[in-house]
Amino acid sequence: MHTVILPPPVPTGRIKSFGPVGPKYTVGEILRQLPDGDWMVEVTLVETGEKVEHKLTNLRDDPEAA
């Protein structure tokens, strides 16, 4: 029997920053679960449009961008 693991909710569409003075990013969708139980989320850098991956636990610690 397979266990289905549902991803946690993420604040998709919210704009946050990497730490208090880091670049701003828009939160995207969950990508995959990591072996340590954390989740990778796709985020888009506001200034460049580049898409990168960011750990959900780190994303939750990042402040809302002003």
C-alpha positions as CSV (number, residue, x, y, z in Angstrom):
1,M,0.0,0.0,0.0
2,H,1.3,3.5,-0.9
3,T,1.2,6.4,1.4
4,V,0.0,9.7,-0.1
5,I,1.8,12.7,1.3
6,L,0.0,15.9,0.6
7,P,2.2,19.0,0.3
8,P,1.6,21.8,2.9
9,P,0.0,25.1,1.8
10,V,2.3,27.8,0.5
11,P,1.6,31.5,0.1
12,T,1.5,31.3,-3.7
13,G,1.6,34.8,-5.3
14,R,3.0,36.5,-2.2
15,I,6.0,38.7,-2.6
16,K,8.8,38.1,0.0
17,S,12.5,38.9,0.3
18,F,15.5,36.7,1.1
19,G,16.0,38.0,4.6
20,P,15.4,41.5,5.7
21,V,17.5,43.2,2.9
22,G,17.7,40.5,0.2
23,P,16.2,40.5,-3.3
24,K,12.4,40.2,-3.6
25,Y,10.7,37.1,-5.0
26,T,7.2,35.9,-5.8
27,V,6.3,32.6,-4.3
28,G,5.3,29.9,-6.8
29,E,4.2,26.3,-6.5
30,I,5.6,23.3,-4.5
31,L,8.0,21.3,-6.6
32,R,8.9,18.2,-4.6
33,Q,9.6,16.9,-1.1
34,L,13.1,16.5,0.0
35,P,14.6,13.4,1.9
36,D,14.7,15.5,5.1
37,G,10.9,16.1,4.9
38,D,11.2,19.7,3.8
39,W,9.8,20.9,0.5
40,M,11.2,22.8,-2.5
41,V,9.2,25.7,-3.8
42,E,9.7,27.5,-7.1
43,V,10.1,31.2,-6.6
44,T,10.6,34.0,-9.2
45,L,13.0,36.8,-8.6
46,V,11.1,40.1,-9.1
47,E,14.0,42.1,-10.6
48,T,15.1,39.5,-13.2
49,G,12.2,37.1,-13.7
50,E,14.6,34.2,-13.0
51,K,13.0,31.1,-11.5
52,V,14.9,29.4,-8.7
53,E,14.2,26.8,-6.0
54,H,13.9,27.8,-2.3
55,K,13.2,25.5,0.7
56,L,9.8,26.0,2.3
57,T,11.2,26.2,5.8
58,N,13.4,29.1,4.7
59,L,10.6,30.7,2.8
60,R,8.4,30.7,5.9
61,D,11.2,32.6,7.8
62,D,11.6,35.3,5.0
63,P,9.7,38.6,5.6
64,E,6.9,39.9,3.4
65,A,8.4,42.5,1.0
66,A,7.3,46.1,1.3
